[in-house]
Amino acid sequence: MPSIRPNFNKAASQYNAHAALQEEVAFRLSEKLNVISIDPIVMIDLGAGTGLLSEKLSKKCPKSHLICVDFAQQSLRANTNNHNVCANAYQLPFADKSVDFIASSLMMQWCTDLKGLFEECHRVLKPGGLMLFSTFGPDTLKELKRSWSVVDSEPHVNSFTDMHDVGDQMLQSGFNSPIMEMETLTLTYDKAVDLMRDLKGIGAQTVHNRSKSLTGKTKFKKMIEMYESFRNEGKLPATYEVIYGHAWKSENSLGSIALDS
Ligand SMILES: C[S@@+](CC[C@H](N)C(=O)[O-])C[C@H]1O[C@@H](n2cnc3c(N)ncnc32)[C@H](O)[C@@H]1O
């Protein structure tokens, strides 16, 4: 299992208190269903966590059977949905062609093999099934990235995949013409440490973020000073490039049959 899982388990009890951005993105993602016509029998919330999207999906599709999947069992414990499954998104414990709709909010930026992820989703979707997701693009946390870059060359902030590359990976995994959209959301903070607290609170801190050594503390302080250069009208901005995508599995899909060339 990837090493990010303990962070999400540890953050589970405080996640919702630090997840204003995640709540807003889950809302905006669920609103996409106002203009997409579906009537799923079985749907999955992939990387469901504590259930910010799950709850909205249940309201949008009340007749559907919702299965919430996440590899962090503590997060699932906080998810009040009835049917929760602890599993890795790359190895879903579902039969081929058994699911009508997969939704996923802000999980995919943690997945290093997007093609593998989309192939697995494509496998479990029924022909004509839909995948809808949100994830982060490269401009996400650009102020934090820039502030750390002055301090050292460590990867303090995750790198995020460009919207077009996400769409390409989906296409290569067998999905029909993905529709991709992007928008920028900016949170503002009084202090940079408040942003760091939110990131830690949702389990999104990286291993390099806050070392307890003297050099680590000095570097952290310097990064905080650098962040001040972004102060605008009294507030510190934190930019999020939010990507939304959806695509259908073709009605006459051959599923996972490998063809010899
Ligand atoms: C930022 S949280 C988002 C949770 C929820 N979708 C929301 O909008 O609040 C990312 C979630 O994805 C889960 N996750 C990340 N990689 C995963 C994987 N490979 N398999 C299953 N869950 C994964 C994490 O455990 C975490 O709960």
PDBQT file of the ligand as one rigid body, heavy atoms in Angstrom, charges set to zero:
ROOT
HETATM    1  C1  LIG A 301      -8.286  14.493  -0.281  1.00  0.00    +0.000 C 
HETATM    2  S1  LIG A 301      -9.148  13.048   0.216  1.00  0.00    +0.000 S 
HETATM    3  C2  LIG A 301     -10.712  13.273  -0.609  1.00  0.00    +0.000 C 
HETATM    4  C3  LIG A 301     -11.798  12.529   0.094  1.00  0.00    +0.000 C 
HETATM    5  C4  LIG A 301     -13.212  12.815  -0.430  1.00  0.00    +0.000 C 
HETATM    6  N1  LIG A 301     -13.382  12.330  -1.784  1.00  0.00    +0.000 N 
HETATM    7  C5  LIG A 301     -13.517  14.296  -0.338  1.00  0.00    +0.000 C 
HETATM    8  O1  LIG A 301     -13.831  14.900  -1.365  1.00  0.00    +0.000 OA
HETATM    9  O2  LIG A 301     -13.458  14.830   0.774  1.00  0.00    +0.000 OA
HETATM   10  C6  LIG A 301      -8.399  11.775  -0.786  1.00  0.00    +0.000 C 
HETATM   11  C7  LIG A 301      -8.905  10.389  -0.396  1.00  0.00    +0.000 C 
HETATM   12  O3  LIG A 301      -8.451   9.456  -1.374  1.00  0.00    +0.000 OA
HETATM   13  C8  LIG A 301      -8.045   8.277  -0.708  1.00  0.00    +0.000 C 
HETATM   14  N2  LIG A 301      -7.102   7.579  -1.593  1.00  0.00    +0.000 N 
HETATM   15  C9  LIG A 301      -5.954   8.063  -2.125  1.00  0.00    +0.000 A 
HETATM   16  N3  LIG A 301      -5.374   7.139  -2.903  1.00  0.00    +0.000 NA
HETATM   17  C10 LIG A 301      -6.190   6.041  -2.875  1.00  0.00    +0.000 A 
HETATM   18  C11 LIG A 301      -6.128   4.754  -3.484  1.00  0.00    +0.000 A 
HETATM   19  N4  LIG A 301      -5.115   4.402  -4.269  1.00  0.00    +0.000 N 
HETATM   20  N5  LIG A 301      -7.116   3.882  -3.235  1.00  0.00    +0.000 NA
HETATM   21  C12 LIG A 301      -8.161   4.222  -2.415  1.00  0.00    +0.000 A 
HETATM   22  N6  LIG A 301      -8.269   5.420  -1.804  1.00  0.00    +0.000 NA
HETATM   23  C13 LIG A 301      -7.296   6.326  -2.034  1.00  0.00    +0.000 A 
HETATM   24  C14 LIG A 301      -7.438   8.757   0.611  1.00  0.00    +0.000 C 
HETATM   25  O4  LIG A 301      -7.417   7.753   1.596  1.00  0.00    +0.000 OA
HETATM   26  C15 LIG A 301      -8.363   9.910   0.952  1.00  0.00    +0.000 C 
HETATM   27  O5  LIG A 301      -9.449   9.496   1.759  1.00  0.00    +0.000 OA
ENDROOT
TORSDOF 0
